[in-house]
Amino acid sequence: MQASGAAFAQTTSSVSGPEISAGARELEYRVAIAFGKTVDDAAFAHRLHFQHALSDELRWRLRAAWRDPDGGDLALDHLQGELHWQIVERTPGGYSSGLRFTARSALRDGRADEIGTSWIHQWVLKDGWRVRALVSLDREVGPEARDDWIVETRASLYRSLDGGLSLGVESFNDFGGLGAGFGGFDDQSHQIGPVLSGDLTAGVDWSAGVLFGLSDGADDLDFMLRLSRPL
C-alpha cells in the first residue's frame, strides 16, 4: 500500500477549478478509504478545510488532515495553507485559469514539510460539459527533505444531468521526482475512476466516487465522499 504523504493525501483530493467569487466562504469535509493490494489492507483519511475569497481574484484556504494508515488510532497528519489566484477570467469560449500556492506542515516524525504550486485550467463547454486539468510542482523542505521537485497532474471530465446531478471521471497521476527521472510507469502512482455529485438539503453539496489503480505504485482501490456547504 502507498505509504507516502503525497500518495495518501491524493485519496482526499479533488480536481479543483480556478474560478473565484468575491466574499464566497465554504466549509468542506472529506472522508476516504484506501485499499492496498488486499481488501484487509485498508486505511482511512479525513480532511476538513475552510476557504474565503478576498476578491474575484484571490482566495485563501486552511485545511487539516487526519489518517490511520495502520488501522490504529486516528492521528493528525498535516496542516496546510493555500492561496488561490485566478489569473484568467472565463473567456467567451469558456476557458479560465489560475494558480495555487501551498505550504504544508507535516505533523508526524520522519516527514518533511512541503511547499508547492499548481497551474489550474478549466473549460466550460456546451451542453453541460466541463473539463479541468492541472499540473503541480511540490518540493519538500526541512531536515528530512528530498532534494527534488515532485510532479503531479490531475484531470476531470464532468457532464451535468437532470435533477441537479453531475457525473464525471477523475484521474490522478504522481510521476515522482523531476530530478530522479520519474522511473517507469509502475514506479509511479496513476488512478482513475467515476464520480457522482449533487445537492442535499440546507445548501450542502455532496460528491462520491471511486478510484482504480492503473499502476503498481498506486492503491488498487480508493473510495471517497466529499461534503461542502457555503457559509
C-alpha positions in Angstrom: 0.0 0.0 0.0 1.2 3.5 -0.7 2.5 5.0 2.5 3.9 8.3 1.4 2.2 11.5 2.4 1.7 12.7 -1.1 0.0 9.4 -2.2 -2.2 9.2 0.9 -3.3 12.9 0.5 -4.3 12.2 -3.0 -7.1 10.0 -1.6 -9.0 13.0 -0.3 -8.0 15.4 -3.1 -10.1 16.6 -6.0 -9.6 18.3 -9.3 -10.3 21.9 -8.2 -11.3 24.7 -10.5 -9.7 28.2 -10.9 -12.8 30.5 -10.6 -13.3 32.7 -7.6 -16.2 34.8 -6.4 -15.5 37.7 -4.0 -16.8 37.1 -0.5 -17.6 33.4 -1.0 -16.9 31.2 2.0 -17.1 27.4 2.2 -16.6 24.7 4.8 -15.9 21.2 3.4 -15.4 17.7 4.9 -13.9 14.7 3.1 -13.5 11.1 4.1 -11.8 8.4 2.1 -10.9 4.7 2.5 -7.9 3.4 0.5 -7.2 -0.3 -0.1 -3.7 -1.6 -0.9 -3.1 -5.0 -2.5 -5.7 -6.8 -0.3 -9.1 -5.9 1.0 -7.8 -6.2 4.5 -5.1 -3.6 3.8 -7.3 -0.6 4.4 -6.6 2.9 5.7 -8.9 5.9 6.4 -8.3 9.5 5.7 -10.3 12.6 6.8 -9.9 16.2 5.7 -11.5 19.5 6.8 -11.0 22.8 5.1 -12.3 26.3 5.3 -11.9 28.9 2.5 -12.7 32.6 2.0 -12.5 34.6 -1.2 -10.9 38.1 -0.6 -11.8 39.3 -4.1 -12.7 37.9 -7.5 -9.0 37.0 -7.9 -7.7 35.9 -4.5 -8.9 33.2 -2.1 -7.2 31.6 0.9 -7.8 28.2 2.4 -6.8 26.4 5.5 -7.0 22.6 5.8 -6.3 19.9 8.3 -5.9 16.2 7.5 -6.1 13.1 9.7 -5.4 9.5 8.9 -5.0 6.0 10.4 -2.7 4.2 7.9 -2.1 1.2 10.2 -5.7 0.7 11.2 -5.0 2.2 14.6 -5.9 5.5 16.3 -6.8 8.4 14.1 -3.9 10.9 14.1 -3.5 14.5 12.8 -1.4 14.2 9.7 -0.7 17.7 8.5 -1.9 21.3 8.3 -1.8 23.2 5.1 -2.3 26.8 4.0 -3.2 27.8 0.4 -3.5 30.9 -1.7 -5.6 30.7 -4.9 -5.1 33.3 -7.6 -7.4 33.5 -10.7 -5.2 34.8 -13.5 -7.6 34.4 -16.5 -11.3 35.2 -16.2 -13.7 33.0 -18.1 -13.4 33.8 -21.8 -16.3 33.7 -24.4 -15.0 30.2 -25.2 -15.4 29.0 -21.6 -11.7 28.9 -20.6 -10.4 30.1 -17.3 -7.1 29.6 -15.4 -5.5 30.1 -12.0 -2.5 29.4 -9.8 -2.5 27.8 -6.4 0.4 28.2 -3.9 0.6 25.8 -0.9 2.6 25.4 2.3 2.2 22.2 4.4 3.4 21.5 7.9 3.9 17.8 8.5 2.9 16.7 12.0 4.5 13.3 12.0 8.0 12.2 12.8 10.2 11.4 9.8 8.1 13.6 7.4 9.2 16.7 5.7 7.3 19.9 5.3 6.3 20.9 1.7 5.8 23.9 -0.5 4.2 23.8 -3.9 2.4 25.5 -6.8 -0.3 24.3 -9.2 -1.4 25.7 -12.6 -5.1 25.1 -13.0 -7.1 25.1 -16.2 -10.9 24.8 -16.8 -13.1 24.7 -19.9 -16.9 25.1 -19.6 -18.3 23.6 -22.8 -21.7 23.4 -24.4 -24.5 21.0 -23.2 -23.3 20.9 -19.6 -19.8 19.5 -20.2 -16.8 20.8 -18.1 -13.1 19.9 -18.3 -10.4 20.6 -15.7 -6.7 19.9 -15.8 -3.8 20.9 -13.5 -0.1 20.3 -13.1 1.6 20.6 -9.7 5.2 21.0 -8.6 5.9 20.3 -4.9 9.1 20.4 -3.0 10.0 19.1 0.4 11.7 21.5 2.9 13.4 20.9 6.2 15.9 18.4 7.6 14.0 15.4 6.3 13.6 16.9 2.8 14.5 15.2 -0.5 16.3 17.5 -2.9 13.9 17.2 -5.8 10.6 18.6 -7.3 7.7 16.2 -7.3 5.5 16.4 -10.4 1.7 15.6 -10.3 -1.2 16.0 -12.7 -4.9 15.8 -12.3 -7.8 16.0 -14.8 -11.6 15.6 -14.8 -14.4 15.5 -17.2 -18.0 16.2 -16.0 -21.5 16.3 -17.5 -24.5 17.9 -15.9 -27.5 15.6 -15.6 -31.2 16.2 -14.7 -32.1 16.7 -11.1 -29.0 18.7 -10.2 -26.7 15.7 -10.6 -23.3 15.6 -12.3 -21.5 12.5 -13.5 -17.8 12.6 -14.2 -14.4 10.9 -14.3 -11.3 12.0 -12.4 -7.7 11.0 -12.8 -4.7 11.5 -10.5 -1.1 11.0 -11.6 2.0 11.2 -9.3 5.1 11.0 -11.5 7.7 11.2 -8.7 10.9 13.3 -8.6 11.8 15.5 -11.6 15.5 15.2 -11.0 15.3 11.5 -10.4 13.9 10.9 -13.9 10.4 9.7 -12.9 11.2 5.9 -13.4 8.8 3.6 -15.1 5.0 3.7 -15.2 4.6 1.1 -12.4 7.0 3.1 -10.2 4.5 6.0 -10.4 1.0 6.4 -9.0 -1.8 6.5 -11.6 -5.5 6.3 -10.7 -8.8 6.9 -12.5 -12.5 6.5 -11.6 -16.1 7.8 -11.8 -17.6 10.5 -9.5 -21.2 11.4 -8.9 -22.2 14.7 -7.3 -25.3 16.5 -6.4 -27.2 18.7 -3.8 -28.5 17.8 -0.3 -30.7 19.9 1.9 -29.5 23.1 3.7 -27.2 24.0 0.8 -24.9 21.0 1.3 -23.2 19.7 -1.8 -22.0 16.1 -2.0 -19.7 14.1 -4.2 -18.9 10.4 -4.1 -16.6 8.3 -6.2 -14.1 5.5 -6.5 -10.5 5.5 -7.9 -8.9 2.4 -9.5 -5.2 1.9 -9.6 -3.6 1.7 -13.0 0.0 1.2 -11.9 1.7 -0.9 -9.3 2.7 2.2 -7.4 -0.9 3.2 -6.8 -3.5 1.9 -4.3 -5.7 -0.7 -6.0 -9.0 0.9 -4.9 -10.0 4.1 -3.1 -13.4 5.3 -2.1 -14.2 8.9 -1.2 -17.0 11.2 0.0 -17.0 15.0 0.0 -19.5 17.2 1.8 -19.3 21.0 1.3 -21.5 24.0 2.4 -21.3 27.7 1.5 -21.3 29.9 4.6 
